[in-house]
């Protein structure tokens, strides 16, 4: 009888292992499919900063150093220090080639991350609804829009997925992610210390994991200090934190991703120790984003790396709550996540096309210019090989240190003359097509201040490039021939 009972137990265990392996394979396939749908859905979305990264990568590949302007001083300009060097290793011949490399690197990272996420969900439990988390990972959440945007975000997300465990190697992966995105440090520290607590490793284990998290970030800070004279990203100065904006950003990111509903799925007494650690880590990330002032880019990019952690909480909740409550919470999450996507998807897909159209139309208007001032320097840097003076300060340390926000820098009175400007690109209302331009026609404060300096120096409107899909245009101002601005 005992032999028979033992045989039954072994048979049951074998079937469980077989089912678990089948679920792991299924999860991997579903993850890859969700990533493919997300890539196809959001293809065409990008942001101006992607072309800043691309221009610096092309400069490095041409042996000109970490510079935005050829012949200019080395400049930080990129929060994930090292991403441009990674692109430069593949020797892009131009900024557009570097952008294409960044895009495909992001696509590959997104597919791998979604596949790994799916496989781990497959091994997590038995509730089929846990695989719904892959829809948020691959399609709905703030992760998917950035998968092919030419930014570092998909690589950061992949590192967080690889770091979603309790071992030392997981802490090392989180440390690498936080080295590229400093606002991830609180989340990474909470997960590392929490992992030591969950595994009962004591203070020694916690210190080991903390060291693995902090070492890459400190290395990058020292490298910045050596190369650029400051241990922090230039963006800290260029885009000073605004607490109100940060709070709206933190809350909006939770709503957009459906995280609030999914977090509640595993709340209370149903939550395991490791899930509670993850919940604390997500709260720490929300606080970090609030204090950092959020981000001025659309679609809550800085929330993307925290989403894998949130989805783990949701997946555990699927195993621990009743089917009725589970269905209601997934429905609430779907409403939070899918409706904003439906509102923004088509406009987001057109961004690349619209920006490249701007590049083609502005290129002849900027021909012959040597020093061009602009706020949106990414696409302007594609339209001209001239020195681009960044009115936001993202690629210009002098402007970054000026008072004001990144669209309202208080330019000194002699700025245009001292920087020897002979062209400027400013955003105006589409109705501003008159042959004369006045400061009040510009939509952003720093551009208004610049125009007030340019007009006495003999600048006039050279042409207007409509920004399709909006009610705005870019006006190109040039100094009239024979008039000395210096």
C-alpha positions in Angstrom: 0.0 0.0 0.0 2.8 2.3 0.8 4.5 1.6 -2.5 1.2 2.4 -4.3 0.8 5.7 -2.3 4.4 6.6 -3.2 3.8 5.8 -6.8 0.7 8.1 -6.8 2.7 10.9 -5.2 5.5 10.6 -7.7 3.1 10.5 -10.6 1.3 13.5 -9.3 4.6 15.4 -8.8 5.7 14.4 -12.4 2.4 15.7 -13.8 2.8 19.0 -11.9 6.3 19.4 -13.3 5.1 18.7 -16.8 2.2 21.2 -16.4 4.7 23.8 -15.0 7.0 23.3 -18.0 4.1 23.6 -20.3 3.0 26.8 -18.6 6.5 28.2 -18.8 6.7 27.6 -22.6 3.2 29.0 -23.0 4.2 32.1 -21.0 7.3 32.6 -23.2 5.2 32.4 -26.4 2.5 34.8 -25.1 5.2 37.2 -24.0 6.9 37.3 -27.4 3.5 37.7 -29.1 2.5 40.6 -26.8 5.8 42.3 -27.5 5.3 41.9 -31.3 1.8 43.4 -31.1 3.2 46.3 -29.0 6.0 47.0 -31.4 3.7 47.0 -34.4 1.1 49.1 -32.5 3.5 51.9 -31.4 6.0 51.9 -34.3 6.6 55.5 -35.3 6.6 57.0 -31.9 9.7 58.8 -30.7 10.9 61.9 -28.9 13.3 64.7 -29.6 15.8 63.3 -27.1 16.3 60.1 -29.1 17.9 62.2 -31.9 20.1 64.0 -29.3 21.4 60.5 -28.3 21.8 59.6 -32.0 23.8 62.7 -32.9 26.2 62.2 -29.9 26.6 58.5 -30.9 27.4 59.5 -34.5 30.0 62.0 -33.1 31.6 59.3 -31.0 31.7 56.9 -34.0 33.4 59.7 -36.0 36.2 60.0 -33.3 34.9 63.5 -32.3 34.1 62.5 -28.7 31.0 62.8 -26.6 29.9 66.0 -28.2 26.6 67.3 -29.6 28.2 69.9 -31.8 31.3 68.9 -33.9 34.2 70.9 -32.6 32.3 71.9 -29.5 33.2 71.1 -25.9 32.4 67.6 -24.5 28.9 67.6 -23.0 26.9 65.2 -20.8 23.5 65.7 -22.5 22.4 62.0 -22.0 21.2 60.8 -18.6 22.0 57.1 -19.3 25.7 57.8 -19.7 27.2 55.0 -21.9 24.2 54.4 -24.1 25.6 56.6 -26.9 28.9 54.7 -26.6 27.0 51.5 -26.9 25.5 52.7 -30.2 28.8 54.0 -31.4 30.4 50.5 -31.1 28.2 49.6 -34.2 29.8 52.6 -36.1 26.7 54.5 -37.3 27.5 56.7 -40.2 25.0 59.4 -39.3 22.5 60.4 -36.5 19.7 58.7 -38.5 21.8 55.5 -38.7 22.4 55.7 -34.9 18.7 56.2 -34.3 17.9 53.1 -36.4 20.4 51.1 -34.3 18.9 52.4 -31.1 15.5 51.5 -32.3 16.3 47.9 -33.2 18.3 47.4 -30.0 15.2 48.5 -28.1 13.0 46.1 -30.1 15.3 43.2 -29.3 15.4 44.1 -25.6 11.6 44.4 -25.5 11.0 41.0 -27.0 13.5 39.3 -24.7 12.1 41.1 -21.6 8.5 40.1 -22.5 9.5 36.5 -23.2 11.4 36.2 -19.9 8.5 37.9 -18.1 6.1 35.4 -19.7 8.2 32.4 -18.7 8.5 33.5 -15.2 4.7 34.1 -15.0 4.2 30.6 -16.3 6.3 29.2 -13.4 4.6 31.4 -10.8 1.3 29.6 -10.2 -1.8 28.0 -11.8 -4.4 30.8 -12.4 -4.7 31.4 -16.2 -5.5 35.1 -15.6 -1.9 35.7 -14.5 -1.0 35.8 -18.1 -3.1 38.9 -18.6 -0.2 40.9 -17.1 1.6 40.3 -20.4 -0.9 42.6 -22.2 0.1 45.4 -19.9 3.8 44.6 -20.3 3.7 44.3 -24.1 1.0 46.6 -25.3 -0.9 48.8 -22.8 1.5 50.0 -20.2 4.2 52.8 -20.4 6.7 50.1 -21.5 5.3 49.4 -25.0 5.4 52.9 -26.5 9.1 53.2 -25.8 10.1 49.8 -27.2 11.0 51.3 -30.7 11.4 55.0 -29.8 15.2 55.0 -30.0 15.7 55.5 -26.2 17.4 53.4 -23.6 14.1 52.5 -21.8 13.7 49.0 -23.2 17.2 48.0 -22.0 16.4 49.4 -18.5 13.2 47.4 -18.4 15.1 44.3 -19.5 17.6 44.8 -16.6 14.7 45.2 -14.1 13.1 42.0 -15.4 16.4 40.1 -15.1 16.8 41.6 -11.6 13.4 40.5 -10.4 14.7 37.8 -7.9 16.3 37.5 -4.5 19.9 36.5 -5.5 23.0 38.6 -5.7 23.0 38.5 -9.5 19.5 40.0 -9.4 20.8 42.9 -7.3 23.7 43.4 -9.8 21.2 43.7 -12.6 19.2 46.3 -10.7 22.4 48.2 -10.0 23.1 48.4 -13.7 19.6 49.7 -14.3 20.0 52.3 -11.6 23.4 53.4 -13.0 21.7 54.4 -16.2 18.5 55.8 -14.6 19.4 57.4 -11.2 15.7 57.8 -10.2 15.6 53.9 -10.0 18.0 53.8 -7.0 15.2 53.8 -4.3 13.4 51.0 -6.0 16.6 49.0 -6.5 17.7 49.5 -2.9 14.3 48.4 -1.5 14.3 45.3 -3.6 17.9 44.4 -2.7 17.5 44.9 1.0 14.1 43.2 0.9 15.6 40.2 -0.9 18.0 39.7 1.9 15.2 39.9 4.4 13.0 37.4 2.5 15.9 34.9 2.3 17.0 35.5 5.9 20.5 36.5 4.9 20.8 39.0 7.8 22.7 42.3 7.8 25.7 40.8 5.9 23.5 39.7 3.0 21.8 43.0 2.9 25.1 44.9 2.8 26.3 42.7 -0.1 23.3 43.4 -2.2 23.3 47.1 -1.3 26.9 47.2 -2.5 26.0 45.5 -5.8 23.2 48.1 -6.3 25.3 51.2 -5.4 28.6 50.3 -7.1 27.5 50.9 -10.7 25.8 54.2 -9.9 28.9 55.4 -8.0 31.1 54.4 -10.9 29.0 56.3 -13.4 29.0 59.4 -11.1 32.8 59.3 -10.9 33.0 58.9 -14.7 30.8 62.0 -15.1 32.9 64.0 -12.7 36.0 63.1 -14.7 34.6 63.8 -18.1 32.2 66.7 -17.5 33.1 68.2 -14.1 29.9 67.2 -12.4 28.8 63.9 -10.8 25.1 64.3 -11.7 23.4 64.4 -15.1 23.2 67.8 -16.8 19.4 67.3 -17.1 19.2 67.9 -13.3 20.1 71.6 -14.0 18.5 71.9 -17.4 15.1 70.6 -16.2 14.8 71.6 -12.5 12.3 69.5 -10.5 8.8 70.9 -9.9 7.1 69.1 -7.0 3.5 69.7 -8.3 4.4 68.3 -11.7 6.2 65.4 -10.1 3.1 64.5 -8.0 0.8 64.6 -11.0 3.3 62.5 -12.9 3.5 59.8 -10.2 -0.3 59.6 -10.0 -0.9 59.8 -13.7 1.6 57.0 -14.4 -0.2 54.7 -12.0 -3.5 55.4 -13.6 -2.3 55.1 -17.2 -0.7 51.7 -16.5 -3.7 50.3 -14.6 -1.2 49.8 -11.7 -3.5 51.1 -9.0 -6.1 48.4 -9.7 -3.6 45.7 -10.1 -1.7 46.6 -6.9 -4.9 46.3 -4.9 -5.3 42.8 -6.3 -2.6 41.6 -3.9 -3.3 43.9 -1.0 -3.8 43.1 2.6 -3.5 39.7 4.2 -3.4 38.0 0.8 0.1 39.5 0.0 3.2 37.4 0.5 6.5 38.7 2.0 8.2 39.2 -1.3 5.2 40.9 -2.9 5.1 43.2 0.1 8.7 44.1 -0.5 7.9 44.8 -4.1 5.0 47.0 -3.1 7.3 49.1 -0.9 9.7 49.4 -3.8 7.0 50.7 -6.1 5.9 53.2 -3.5 9.6 54.3 -3.2 9.7 54.7 -7.0 6.6 56.9 -6.9 8.1 59.1 -4.2 11.4 59.3 -6.2 9.5 60.4 -9.3 7.6 63.0 -7.3 10.7 64.5 -5.8 12.5 64.4 -9.2 9.6 66.4 -10.7 8.6 63.6 -13.1 9.4 63.9 -16.8 8.4 66.3 -19.6 8.2 63.5 -22.2 4.8 62.0 -22.9 3.5 58.5 -22.0 5.2 58.3 -18.5 8.5 56.9 -19.6 10.0 56.9 -16.1 7.3 54.6 -14.9 8.2 51.9 -17.4 11.1 50.3 -15.4 8.8 49.9 -12.4 6.0 48.1 -14.3 7.6 44.6 -14.2 7.6 44.9 -10.4 4.0 46.0 -10.4 3.0 43.1 -12.7 4.6 40.6 -10.4 2.4 41.8 -7.6 -0.7 41.5 -9.8 0.3 38.0 -10.9 0.6 36.9 -7.3 -2.7 38.5 -6.6 -4.3 36.3 -9.3 -3.3 33.3 -7.2 -4.6 34.6 -3.9 -8.0 36.3 -4.5 -11.4 35.0 -5.5 -12.3 34.7 -9.2 -15.0 37.4 -8.9 -12.7 40.0 -7.3 -10.0 39.0 -9.8 -12.2 39.7 -12.8 -13.4 43.0 -11.4 -9.8 44.2 -10.8 -8.6 43.1 -14.2 -11.5 45.0 -15.7 -10.7 48.1 -13.8 -7.0 47.8 -14.8 -8.1 47.4 -18.5 -10.1 50.6 -18.3 -7.2 52.5 -16.8 -4.7 51.1 -19.3 -6.5 50.8 -22.5 -8.5 54.0 -22.8 -5.6 56.4 -22.6 -3.8 54.2 -25.2 -6.8 54.5 -27.5 -6.7 58.3 -27.2 -3.0 58.7 -27.8 -2.0 55.7 -30.0 -2.6 57.2 -33.5 -1.1 60.5 -32.7 2.0 58.9 -31.2 2.5 56.7 -34.2 2.8 59.8 -36.4 5.5 61.5 -34.4 8.5 60.2 -36.4 6.9 61.0 -39.8 6.0 64.5 -38.7 9.5 65.2 -37.3 11.3 63.9 -40.4 9.0 66.1 -42.5 10.1 69.1 -40.4 13.7 68.1 -41.0 13.3 68.1 -44.8 11.4 71.4 -44.9 13.7 73.2 -42.5 17.0 72.0 -44.1 17.0 74.6 -47.0 15.9 77.4 -44.7 19.0 76.7 -42.4 21.5 76.2 -45.2 24.6 78.2 -44.7 23.9 78.9 -41.0 26.8 78.4 -38.6 25.2 79.0 -35.2 21.5 78.0 -34.8 19.5 78.5 -31.6 16.6 76.1 -30.9 14.7 74.6 -28.0 13.9 71.3 -29.7 17.5 70.5 -30.7 17.0 66.8 -31.6 15.3 67.3 -34.9 17.1 70.6 -35.6 20.3 68.7 -35.2 19.2 66.4 -38.1 18.4 69.4 -40.3 21.8 71.1 -40.1 25.4 70.3 -39.3 25.8 73.7 -37.8 26.4 74.4 -34.1 23.0 74.1 -32.4 22.7 76.3 -29.3 20.3 74.5 -27.0 17.8 77.0 -25.4 16.7 74.3 -22.9 20.3 73.6 -21.8 20.1 69.8 -22.2 23.2 69.9 -24.4 24.5 73.3 -23.3 26.0 73.6 -19.8 25.9 77.5 -19.9 22.1 77.5 -20.6 21.5 74.6 -18.2 22.8 76.7 -15.3 20.5 79.7 -16.1 17.5 80.3 -13.9 14.1 79.1 -15.1 12.6 75.9 -16.4 13.6 74.1 -19.5 11.3 76.1 -21.7 11.7 79.4 -19.7 15.4 79.9 -19.3 16.3 83.6 -18.4 18.8 84.4 -21.2 21.3 87.1 -20.4 20.8 90.3 -22.5 23.9 89.7 -24.6 23.2 86.0 -25.2 22.5 86.1 -28.9 25.4 88.4 -29.7 27.9 86.6 -27.6 26.9 83.2 -29.1 27.2 84.6 -32.6 23.7 83.4 -33.6 22.8 83.7 -37.3 19.7 81.6 -37.2 17.0 80.5 -34.8 14.1 78.0 -34.9 11.1 78.9 -32.6 7.7 77.4 -32.1 4.8 79.7 -33.0 1.0 79.5 -33.6 0.2 78.4 -37.1 -1.5 81.7 -37.8 1.8 83.5 -37.4 2.7 83.6 -41.1 3.1 87.4 -41.5 6.5 88.7 -42.9 7.4 90.1 -39.5 7.6 88.3 -36.2 7.3 89.6 -32.7 8.3 88.1 -29.3 4.7 87.5 -28.3 4.1 85.2 -31.2 6.4 82.5 -29.8 4.7 79.9 -27.6 7.5 79.4 -25.1 9.0 82.0 -22.7 12.7 81.4 -23.6 11.9 81.8 -27.3 10.1 85.0 -26.6 13.2 86.3 -24.8 15.4 85.2 -27.7 13.3 87.0 -30.4 13.5 90.2 -28.4 17.3 90.0 -28.7 17.4 88.9 -32.3 15.2 91.6 -33.9 17.6 94.5 -33.1 20.4 92.4 -34.6 18.8 92.4 -38.0 16.9 89.0 -37.9 13.7 88.5 -39.8 11.4 85.6 -40.6 12.9 83.4 -43.4 10.1 80.8 -43.5 7.5 78.8 -41.5 7.4 75.0 -41.3 4.0 73.7 -40.2 3.9 71.0 -37.6 1.3 68.7 -39.1 -1.4 67.3 -36.8 -1.2 70.4 -34.5 -2.1 74.1 -34.6 1.6 75.2 -34.4 4.5 75.8 -36.7 8.2 76.3 -36.5 9.4 79.7 -37.6 13.0 80.0 -39.0 14.6 83.4 -38.3 17.8 84.4 -40.1 20.0 87.5 -39.9 19.7 89.6 -43.0 22.7 89.8 -45.3 25.0 92.7 -44.6 23.8 93.2 -41.0 26.4 92.4 -38.3 25.1 90.6 -35.3 28.5 90.3 -33.6 
